[in-house]
């Protein structure tokens, strides 16, 4: 797993370059599998414990909330209409489910560091049925 962060400093409240590429042992692009319904997960902590964040490539909202916002349309106040669409989306092998869980060898996490300092990040992905974890350090400037 490689962090493609570039050379620019990471600054407080700036968009963080959290883009990661996963390769197979032979250097070929890895095919990532859904892991807990997502392409990957990240945990970020500041060295003193004052910051802790659990991130997803789609942001920090839950998959259910994200799906609800994406699927919600006028008239969804009718009991069951949204629930039926969510159930259809979650059915494995359907185009809707595949679109939500499709993954490539690259994933990005939206985030802006809230405070300066030293941070550690753990990135988890699933490949070939195994959970892989990469650990990375970052120094965030004011």
C-alpha positions in Angstrom: 0.0 0.0 0.0 1.4 3.4 -1.0 0.3 6.8 0.2 0.2 9.2 -2.8 0.5 12.4 -0.8 2.7 14.6 -3.0 5.3 17.0 -1.7 3.1 19.9 -0.4 2.8 20.3 3.3 -0.3 19.1 5.0 -2.0 22.1 6.7 -4.8 22.5 9.3 -8.3 22.6 7.7 -6.9 22.1 4.2 -8.1 19.2 2.1 -5.7 16.4 3.1 -4.2 14.3 0.3 -5.4 10.9 1.6 -5.1 8.8 -1.6 -3.8 5.3 -1.3 -2.9 2.7 -4.0 -2.7 -1.0 -3.3 -0.7 -3.3 -5.4 -0.3 -7.1 -5.6 3.1 -8.6 -4.6 4.1 -8.6 -8.2 3.5 -4.9 -8.5 0.3 -5.2 -10.5 -2.8 -3.2 -9.4 -4.7 -5.0 -6.7 -8.4 -5.7 -6.9 -9.9 -4.5 -3.7 -13.0 -6.3 -2.3 -15.7 -4.7 -0.2 -14.8 -4.7 3.5 -17.7 -4.1 5.8 -19.7 -2.6 2.9 -16.9 -0.2 1.8 -13.8 -0.1 -0.3 -11.8 0.6 2.8 -11.6 2.2 6.2 -9.2 4.7 7.8 -8.5 5.6 11.4 -6.6 8.8 12.2 -5.3 9.8 15.6 -3.2 12.7 16.8 -0.1 11.7 18.8 -1.6 13.1 22.1 -5.0 11.4 21.5 -6.8 14.8 21.1 -8.1 13.8 17.6 -9.6 10.5 16.6 -11.5 9.9 13.3 -12.8 6.9 11.6 -13.2 7.6 7.8 -14.7 5.9 4.8 -14.0 6.8 1.1 -17.6 8.1 0.9 -17.1 10.3 4.0 -17.9 9.8 7.7 -21.6 9.2 7.4 -22.9 5.7 7.6 -23.7 3.7 4.4 -27.4 3.5 5.4 -27.6 7.3 5.8 -25.7 7.9 2.5 -28.0 5.5 0.7 -31.0 7.1 2.2 -30.0 10.6 1.1 -29.1 9.3 -2.4 -32.4 7.4 -2.8 -34.8 9.9 -1.1 -37.3 11.5 -3.5 -40.5 13.5 -3.0 -43.2 11.1 -1.8 -40.8 9.0 0.4 -42.9 9.9 3.4 -45.1 7.1 2.3 -44.3 4.2 4.7 -42.1 1.6 3.1 -41.3 3.2 -0.3 -37.7 4.1 0.8 -37.2 0.8 2.6 -38.1 -1.2 -0.5 -35.5 0.8 -2.5 -32.8 0.3 0.2 -33.5 -3.5 0.2 -33.1 -3.6 -3.6 -29.8 -1.7 -3.3 -28.5 -4.2 -0.7 -29.3 -7.3 -2.7 -26.0 -8.8 -3.8 -25.5 -9.1 -7.5 -27.8 -6.3 -8.4 -26.4 -3.3 -10.3 -27.3 -1.0 -7.3 -25.3 -3.2 -4.8 -22.4 -3.6 -7.2 -22.2 0.2 -7.8 -22.0 0.8 -4.0 -19.3 -1.7 -3.3 -17.2 -1.7 -6.5 -13.5 -1.0 -5.7 -10.3 -0.5 -7.7 -6.7 -0.4 -6.6 -7.0 3.2 -5.4 -9.1 4.8 -2.7 -9.3 8.3 -1.2 -10.7 9.6 2.1 -12.2 13.1 2.4 -10.6 14.8 5.4 -9.2 18.0 6.8 -7.0 17.8 9.8 -8.5 20.0 12.6 -5.3 20.7 14.6 -1.5 20.8 13.9 0.7 18.0 15.2 1.9 14.5 14.5 -0.7 12.0 13.4 -0.8 8.2 12.7 -3.2 6.7 10.1 -4.2 3.1 9.7 -5.8 2.2 6.3 -7.6 -1.1 6.0 -8.7 -2.8 2.8 -9.7 -6.3 1.8 -7.8 -8.2 -1.0 -8.0 -11.8 -1.9 -10.2 -12.5 1.2 -7.6 -11.0 3.6 -7.8 -7.7 5.5 -4.6 -5.6 4.9 -3.6 -2.7 7.1 -1.2 0.0 6.2 0.2 2.5 8.8 1.3 6.0 7.9 2.6 9.0 9.8 1.8 12.6 9.0 2.9 16.0 10.3 0.2 18.6 10.1 1.3 22.3 10.0 -0.7 25.2 11.4 
